[in-house]
Amino acid sequence: MTDVAGNQTSGSGAEHGGITRRELLIDAVVGLTFATPILAAVFAAVRYIIPPARVITGAAERVQVAAVADVAAGQSKDFIYRDAPYALIRIDNEFRAFSKVCTHLGCIVDWKGSERIFRCPCHNAVFDASGSVVSGPAPRPLPHLKVEVAAGKVYVSA
């Protein structure tokens, strides 16, 4: 190629301080290679700090979880409701249903029927038979479900 002054040139812009298409493509690929994991980490950190809102749509779903005779006084029966673990407990003749997920860091709590408490094995949070925090680092009571007894069967709903 010849430039405006009639001198022979190789056609690349590298001699004049420019960048070739190959160099531009290599720089773009290298830049994306390093930027992608950094952006993914930033996105994950933001989603961890600000989780998306859980929206439950539809009517309250009523689900049978046990027969009255299946749960003795002071005992519990574990079940899954909307993909989350719950415990149905019987205190005398009253049934109650609580989430088994500790409100501190999400560990699974255990029902101790003889003591009438839920205890978290991770950080020793203790909840009473009404789901209220008795001791430990848990910031909130255990979420609960509505419980209905009809025709010898126990039902729960949100």
C-alpha positions in Angstrom: 0.0 0.0 0.0 1.1 3.6 -0.4 0.3 6.4 1.9 -0.8 9.9 0.9 2.8 10.9 0.3 3.4 8.0 -2.0 5.6 5.9 0.4 5.2 2.2 0.6 3.6 0.8 3.8 2.8 -2.7 5.0 -0.9 -1.9 5.6 -0.8 -2.4 9.4 -1.4 0.4 11.8 1.3 -0.9 14.2 4.1 1.2 12.7 2.1 4.4 13.4 1.3 3.6 17.1 -2.1 2.0 16.2 -3.3 -1.5 17.0 -4.0 -4.3 14.6 -7.3 -6.2 14.4 -5.5 -9.3 15.7 -4.1 -7.4 18.8 -7.6 -5.9 19.4 -9.2 -9.4 19.3 -6.6 -10.9 21.6 -6.9 -8.0 24.0 -10.7 -8.4 24.0 -10.6 -12.2 24.6 -8.0 -11.8 27.5 -10.1 -9.0 29.0 -13.3 -11.0 28.9 -11.4 -14.0 30.3 -10.5 -12.0 33.4 -13.7 -9.9 33.7 -16.2 -12.8 33.6 -15.2 -14.5 36.9 -14.9 -11.1 38.6 -18.4 -10.1 37.4 -19.8 -13.5 38.5 -18.3 -13.1 42.0 -19.7 -9.5 42.3 -23.1 -10.8 41.2 -23.0 -13.7 43.6 -22.0 -11.3 46.5 -24.8 -8.9 45.7 -27.3 -11.8 45.6 -26.0 -13.1 48.9 -26.3 -9.7 50.6 -29.6 -8.8 49.0 -31.4 -12.1 48.3 -34.4 -12.1 45.9 -37.8 -11.8 47.6 -39.6 -15.1 47.9 -43.1 -14.7 46.5 -45.7 -17.3 47.4 -48.5 -17.2 45.0 -51.9 -18.7 45.1 -54.2 -19.6 47.9 -53.1 -21.1 51.2 -52.5 -24.8 50.5 -54.1 -27.1 53.0 -52.2 -30.3 53.4 -52.8 -33.4 55.6 -49.7 -34.2 57.6 -50.8 -36.8 60.1 -53.6 -38.6 61.8 -54.4 -37.5 65.3 -53.4 -41.0 66.6 -50.0 -40.8 64.9 -48.6 -38.2 67.2 -48.6 -38.8 71.0 -48.6 -36.0 73.5 -45.2 -34.4 73.8 -44.0 -36.0 70.5 -43.4 -34.6 67.0 -43.8 -35.6 63.4 -41.5 -34.1 60.8 -43.0 -33.2 57.4 -42.2 -31.1 54.3 -44.4 -28.1 53.4 -43.6 -26.0 50.3 -40.1 -27.5 50.1 -39.2 -26.6 53.7 -38.9 -28.9 56.7 -41.5 -28.5 59.5 -42.3 -30.3 62.8 -45.8 -31.0 63.9 -45.8 -31.1 67.7 -48.6 -32.2 70.1 -48.8 -30.4 73.5 -51.5 -32.2 75.5 -54.4 -32.1 73.0 -53.2 -29.1 70.9 -51.3 -29.5 67.7 -48.8 -26.9 66.5 -46.5 -26.7 63.4 -43.2 -24.9 63.3 -40.4 -24.5 60.8 -37.4 -26.6 61.6 -35.1 -24.0 60.2 -33.3 -22.0 62.9 -33.7 -18.2 62.4 -30.1 -17.6 63.3 -28.1 -19.3 60.5 -30.5 -21.8 59.0 -29.5 -25.0 60.8 -32.2 -27.7 61.4 -33.6 -27.6 64.9 -34.6 -30.7 66.9 -37.7 -31.1 69.0 -36.9 -32.3 72.6 -40.3 -33.6 73.7 -39.3 -34.3 77.3 -38.2 -30.7 77.7 -40.8 -29.2 75.4 -38.2 -27.2 73.5 -36.7 -26.9 70.0 -32.9 -26.9 70.2 -30.5 -25.8 67.4 -27.4 -28.1 67.4 -25.2 -25.5 65.6 -25.2 -22.5 68.1 -27.4 -23.8 70.9 -30.4 -21.6 70.2 -33.5 -22.7 72.2 -37.1 -22.2 71.3 -40.1 -23.0 73.5 -43.3 -24.9 72.5 -44.8 -21.7 71.0 -41.7 -21.1 68.8 -40.5 -18.1 70.8 -36.7 -17.7 71.4 -35.7 -18.8 75.0 -32.0 -18.4 74.6 -29.2 -18.3 72.1 -28.4 -16.2 69.1 -31.6 -16.6 67.2 -33.1 -13.2 66.3 -36.7 -14.3 65.6 -39.1 -17.0 66.7 -39.7 -20.0 64.5 -42.2 -19.4 61.7 -45.4 -21.4 62.2 -48.3 -22.8 60.1 -52.0 -22.8 60.9 -53.1 -26.2 62.1 -56.6 -27.7 61.8 -57.9 -31.0 63.1 -60.9 -32.5 61.3 -62.2 -36.1 61.2 -59.2 -37.5 63.1 -56.7 -35.9 60.7 -54.3 -33.0 61.2 -54.0 -30.4 58.4 -51.6 -27.4 58.0 -51.8 -24.3 55.8 -49.9 -21.1 55.5 
